[in-house]
Amino acid sequence: MNPGTVLVCGCIILFLAFGARAGFGLYLQPISLEFGWGREVLSFSLALQQIVWGALGPVAGAIADSYGTGRVVAACGAFYVLGLIGMSFAQTPIAMHFAAGLLVGAALSGATFATVLAVIGRTVAPERRSTALGVATAAGSFGQFALLPINQLLIGAFNWHVALLIMAGMTALIMPLAVAVSGRPASPKTGQSLGAALREALGERGFHLLFWGYFVCGFHIAMLTVHLPSFVTDAGLSATHGMTALALIGLFNIIGTLSAGWAGGRFSKKYLLSGIYSVRAVLIAMLVLFPLSPLTLYIFACGIGLLWLGTVPLTNGLVGQIFGLRYMATLTGVVFFGHQIGSFVGVWLAGYLYDTTGSYLGAFYLSIALGVFAALINLPVNEKPLAERRHAQALA
């Protein structure tokens, strides 16, 4: 398949997959109010979605690495449609957990970064790989920017039930687009098996450091995506302010991820990651320590947007750089599991703390501390490819 076609279709898939899920925070209040569930119920559904996404990511990656990406993406597109329809008709917490948590989580495991970025990474020339990964990640951000206002408009014009059904129709486009990313796995240059590649990665300290750095990324992003709109309205601003803030995050993340992809091809990825987490901590501190006004909120949104998914092309690029491309979908899926554990904790814990203390401040203070932690643990990562290290050892 032509690399340009793979990149364009991969970008559209990520646009739809991330754009649809980015609006889930807008449904938190209307769903909770209609059923009288409290915010913890939907928070748990979306937290479960994150953990299912992460747990199944390595499985989806292994299937894609062994049999090709197209089938995985198409099947997950179908799960996405079923999950959104199930959310629309859910009448009990269990039904919502199944639809929003299990089905949508399974869909995201194979229709997002681990599989799509892996096939793009294999298709694009090495000198353009980091930039291409940044472009594809930015497409997911553009989906957030473009589809958030559509979600808000649909909820206001109809209701949240109808809005979810319309989003289900849009995500159905993922299935035919999967044909374009159905490239076969790269032919191995060695006889290394998948199991051997996993054992090798688990024996490398940098793999674990990237895992826990991604944990913090997931905590930040999922907590803000789901709870920032409610945090904003609790502070006396309008729902439109919250939606606009999320849309600005998506818009500025286009710039941020493109820049991260470009910079990752020219500078040390681990130092870029450390810088991203450090500045995130500062911005979150600004959000909670300064009086919340539309200006403060929008400055925060633009700043955090520049850093939102910039970790993705850098972290995925590091995995491919250190461990090679043969099993990149599987290995990035494992590392991304750390991201999703963090997402689960961030979404659920923020809802729990709100219901028990009446405030999101505890969750935000924890986010600041975790940002500092992630900035520090990325520094010891050894960026040199394992193949080069083995070769150097053989010559020694």
C-alpha positions in Angstrom: 0.0 0.0 0.0 1.2 3.5 -0.8 2.7 5.2 2.3 0.6 8.3 1.7 -2.6 6.4 1.5 -1.8 4.5 4.7 -1.0 7.8 6.5 -4.2 9.6 5.3 -6.5 6.7 6.1 -4.8 6.1 9.4 -5.2 9.8 10.3 -9.0 9.6 9.5 -9.4 6.5 11.7 -7.6 8.2 14.6 -9.7 11.3 14.0 -12.9 9.4 14.4 -11.8 7.1 17.2 -10.4 9.9 19.4 -12.9 12.5 18.4 -15.9 10.3 19.4 -14.4 9.5 22.8 -13.2 13.0 23.6 -16.8 14.1 24.0 -17.7 11.6 26.8 -17.0 14.2 29.5 -19.9 16.3 28.1 -22.3 13.4 28.8 -21.3 13.2 32.5 -23.8 15.7 33.9 -26.8 15.0 31.7 -26.5 11.2 32.2 -25.9 11.5 36.0 -28.9 13.9 36.3 -31.3 11.9 34.3 -30.7 8.7 36.3 -29.7 10.2 39.6 -26.6 8.1 39.6 -24.0 10.6 40.9 -20.9 11.2 39.0 -19.0 8.1 40.1 -21.1 5.7 38.0 -20.3 7.1 34.6 -16.8 7.9 35.9 -16.4 4.2 36.6 -17.7 3.2 33.2 -15.1 5.5 31.5 -12.4 4.4 33.9 -13.2 0.8 33.0 -13.0 1.7 29.4 -9.5 2.9 29.9 -8.4 -0.2 31.7 -10.0 -2.5 29.1 -8.4 -0.5 26.3 -5.0 -0.9 27.9 -5.4 -4.6 28.8 -6.5 -5.5 25.3 -4.0 -3.3 23.6 -1.1 -5.8 23.7 -3.5 -8.5 22.5 -4.7 -6.4 19.6 -1.1 -5.5 18.8 0.0 -9.1 18.8 -2.8 -10.1 16.4 -1.9 -7.1 14.2 1.8 -8.0 14.3 1.0 -11.6 13.3 -1.9 -11.4 10.9 -2.0 -7.7 9.7 -3.7 -4.6 11.0 -6.8 -4.3 8.8 -8.8 -7.1 10.4 -8.1 -5.8 13.9 -9.1 -2.2 13.1 -12.3 -3.3 11.3 -13.4 -5.5 14.2 -12.8 -2.8 16.7 -14.7 -0.3 14.5 -17.7 -2.6 14.9 -17.2 -2.8 18.6 -17.2 1.0 18.7 -20.5 1.3 16.9 -22.1 -1.3 19.2 -20.7 0.4 22.3 -22.1 3.8 21.4 -25.5 2.4 20.6 -25.4 0.5 23.9 -24.6 3.7 25.8 -27.6 5.4 24.2 -30.0 2.7 25.3 -28.5 1.9 28.7 -30.9 2.2 31.6 -28.8 0.7 34.5 -25.2 1.2 35.7 -24.3 -2.4 34.6 -25.5 -1.7 31.1 -23.5 1.5 30.9 -20.4 -0.2 32.3 -20.8 -2.9 29.6 -21.3 -0.5 26.7 -19.1 2.4 27.6 -16.5 0.3 29.5 -16.2 -3.1 27.8 -17.3 -2.5 24.3 -15.8 1.0 23.7 -12.7 0.0 25.6 -12.3 -3.1 23.3 -12.8 -0.9 20.3 -10.1 1.6 21.3 -7.6 -1.2 21.9 -7.3 -1.9 18.2 -8.5 1.3 16.4 -6.0 3.7 18.0 -2.3 4.3 18.5 -0.8 0.9 19.1 -2.0 -0.6 15.9 -2.4 2.4 13.6 0.9 4.0 14.5 2.7 0.7 14.1 1.6 0.2 10.6 2.4 3.8 9.7 5.8 3.4 11.3 6.5 0.4 9.2 5.3 2.0 5.9 7.0 5.4 6.1 10.7 5.9 5.4 12.9 6.0 8.6 13.9 9.6 8.1 10.2 10.6 8.0 8.9 8.2 10.7 8.9 10.5 13.7 7.2 13.3 11.7 4.6 10.9 10.3 3.8 9.6 13.8 3.4 13.2 14.9 1.0 13.9 12.0 -1.1 10.8 12.8 -1.3 11.7 16.5 -2.3 15.3 15.6 -5.2 13.8 13.6 -6.6 12.3 16.8 -6.3 15.7 18.4 -8.1 17.4 15.5 -10.9 14.9 16.0 -11.2 16.2 19.6 -11.3 19.8 18.3 -13.8 19.1 15.5 -16.2 16.6 17.2 -16.4 18.2 20.6 -18.6 21.1 19.4 -20.6 18.6 17.4 -21.3 16.6 20.5 -22.3 19.7 22.4 -24.5 20.8 19.6 -26.2 17.4 19.3 -26.8 17.1 23.0 -28.4 20.6 23.1 -30.4 20.2 19.9 -31.7 16.7 20.6 -30.6 14.9 23.8 -27.7 12.7 24.8 -29.3 9.5 23.6 -29.6 10.8 20.0 -26.2 12.4 20.1 -24.6 9.0 20.9 -26.5 7.3 18.0 -25.3 9.9 15.6 -21.7 9.5 16.8 -22.1 5.7 16.3 -23.0 6.4 12.6 -19.8 8.4 12.2 -17.5 5.9 13.8 -18.9 3.2 11.5 -16.6 4.7 8.8 -13.7 3.2 10.6 -14.6 -0.3 9.2 -14.2 0.5 5.5 -11.1 2.6 6.1 -9.5 -0.4 7.8 -8.8 -1.8 4.3 -6.1 0.9 3.7 -4.2 -0.1 6.9 -4.3 -3.8 6.3 -0.6 -4.1 5.5 1.1 -7.3 6.4 3.5 -7.3 9.4 7.1 -6.5 8.6 9.2 -9.6 7.7 11.5 -10.4 10.6 15.2 -10.0 10.0 16.0 -12.4 12.8 14.4 -15.5 14.1 13.2 -13.7 17.2 9.8 -14.8 18.4 7.1 -12.6 19.9 7.7 -14.2 23.3 11.4 -13.6 23.1 10.8 -10.0 22.1 8.6 -9.5 25.1 11.1 -11.1 27.5 13.8 -8.9 26.1 11.8 -5.8 26.5 10.7 -6.7 30.1 14.4 -7.2 30.9 15.2 -3.6 29.8 14.9 -0.9 32.5 13.9 1.7 30.0 10.8 -0.2 29.0 9.5 -0.1 32.6 10.4 3.6 33.0 8.4 4.4 29.8 5.5 2.3 31.1 5.2 4.4 34.3 5.8 7.7 32.5 2.9 6.8 30.3 0.9 6.0 33.5 1.1 9.6 34.4 0.2 10.8 30.9 -2.9 8.7 31.1 -3.8 10.0 34.6 -3.6 13.6 33.4 -5.4 13.2 30.1 -8.3 11.0 31.1 -9.0 12.9 34.3 -9.1 16.3 32.4 -11.1 14.9 29.5 -13.8 13.6 31.7 -13.9 16.0 34.7 -12.7 19.4 33.4 -16.1 20.4 32.1 -17.7 19.6 35.5 -14.8 21.3 37.3 -15.4 24.4 35.2 -19.2 24.5 35.9 -18.7 23.8 39.6 -16.5 27.0 39.7 -19.4 29.1 38.3 -18.5 29.1 34.6 -20.8 27.7 31.9 -20.8 24.4 30.1 -19.8 26.2 27.0 -16.6 27.4 28.7 -15.8 23.7 29.5 -16.5 22.6 26.0 -14.5 25.4 24.6 -11.5 24.5 26.8 -11.5 20.9 25.6 -11.8 22.1 22.0 -8.8 24.4 22.5 -6.9 21.5 24.0 -7.6 19.6 20.8 -6.7 22.5 18.6 -3.4 23.3 20.2 -2.5 19.7 20.5 -2.4 19.6 16.7 0.5 22.0 16.9 2.0 20.2 19.9 2.0 16.7 18.4 3.3 17.9 15.0 6.1 19.8 16.9 6.8 16.8 19.1 7.0 14.5 16.1 9.4 16.9 14.3 11.5 17.4 17.4 11.6 13.7 18.2 13.5 13.1 14.9 16.1 15.7 15.8 16.6 15.8 19.5 16.7 13.3 22.5 13.2 11.9 23.0 13.6 11.3 26.7 14.6 14.9 27.4 11.6 16.1 25.4 9.3 13.8 27.4 10.8 15.0 30.7 10.2 18.6 29.6 6.5 17.9 28.7 5.7 16.4 32.1 7.5 19.2 33.9 5.5 21.9 32.1 2.3 20.0 32.6 2.8 20.1 36.4 3.3 23.8 36.2 0.1 24.4 34.2 -2.1 22.2 36.4 -0.7 24.1 39.4 -1.7 27.4 37.7 -5.3 26.1 37.1 -5.9 25.3 40.8 -3.9 28.0 42.5 -5.2 31.0 40.5 -8.9 32.2 40.6 -10.7 30.4 37.7 -11.8 32.8 35.0 -12.4 32.2 31.3 -9.0 33.8 30.6 -7.2 31.6 33.1 -9.1 28.5 31.8 -8.3 29.3 28.2 -4.6 30.0 28.9 -4.4 26.6 30.7 -6.2 24.9 27.8 -3.9 26.3 25.1 -0.8 25.4 27.2 -1.8 21.9 28.1 -3.0 21.3 24.6 0.5 21.9 23.3 1.6 19.1 25.6 -1.5 16.9 25.4 -0.5 14.0 23.1 3.1 15.0 22.4 4.1 12.1 24.6 2.7 9.6 22.0 5.0 10.0 19.0 7.9 10.4 21.4 7.1 7.3 23.6 6.1 5.1 20.6 9.1 6.4 18.7 11.4 5.4 21.6 9.9 1.9 21.7 10.5 1.4 18.0 14.0 3.0 18.2 15.1 0.9 21.2 13.5 -2.5 20.3 12.9 -2.3 16.6 9.8 -2.4 14.4 9.0 -6.1 14.1 6.9 -6.2 17.2 6.3 -2.5 17.6 2.5 -2.8 17.9 2.7 -5.4 20.7 5.4 -3.6 22.6 3.8 -0.2 22.3 0.5 -1.9 23.4 2.2 -3.1 26.6 3.7 0.3 27.4 0.3 1.9 26.6 -1.3 -0.4 29.2 0.6 1.8 31.7 -1.1 4.8 30.2 -4.5 3.2 30.6 -3.9 2.1 34.2 -3.2 5.8 34.8 -6.4 6.7 32.9 -8.5 4.3 35.0 -7.1 5.7 38.2 -7.4 9.3 37.1 -11.0 9.1 35.9 -12.3 7.0 38.8 -10.3 8.6 41.6 -11.4 12.1 40.6 -15.0 11.1 40.5 -14.6 9.3 43.9 -12.9 12.2 45.5 -15.6 14.6 44.2 -18.4 12.4 45.6 -16.7 12.0 49.0 -15.2 15.5 49.5 -17.2 17.7 47.2 -14.1 18.9 45.4 -11.7 18.0 42.7 -8.7 19.7 44.4 -7.2 16.4 45.7 -7.1 14.9 42.3 -5.5 18.0 40.8 -2.8 18.2 43.5 -2.0 14.5 42.9 -1.7 15.3 39.2 0.9 18.0 39.9 3.0 15.5 42.0 2.7 12.8 39.3 3.9 15.3 36.7 7.1 15.9 38.6 7.5 12.1 39.1 7.2 11.4 35.3 9.6 14.2 34.5 12.3 12.5 36.6 11.8 8.8 35.6 12.2 9.5 31.9 15.7 10.8 32.4 17.5 7.4 32.9 16.0 5.8 29.8 18.8 4.5 27.5 17.8 5.6 24.0 20.5 3.5 22.2 18.9 0.6 20.1 19.3 -2.8 21.7 20.7 -4.2 18.4 23.6 -1.6 18.6 24.2 -2.4 22.2 24.5 -6.1 21.5 26.8 -5.4 18.5 29.0 -3.2 20.7 29.2 -5.9 23.4 30.1 -8.5 20.8 33.0 -6.4 19.6 34.2 -5.7 23.1 
